[in-house]
């Protein structure tokens, strides 16, 4: 498993609640859901590691 970096993340309560519900609906932890969404956004933008833009 690759190393993971911890960092604090501040969210509006409404955003937090919406993400938590989405994570629950997809049987993921909130952290897992945020990581999944960020990874998908990076792929869509062509900014995954190894991609040069």
Residue pairs with C-beta under 8 A, 6 or more apart in sequence:
9 34
11 19
16 30
19 30
19 33
19 34
20 30
22 33
23 29
23 30
23 32
23 33
26 33
28 36
39 48
42 48
45 53
46 53
47 53
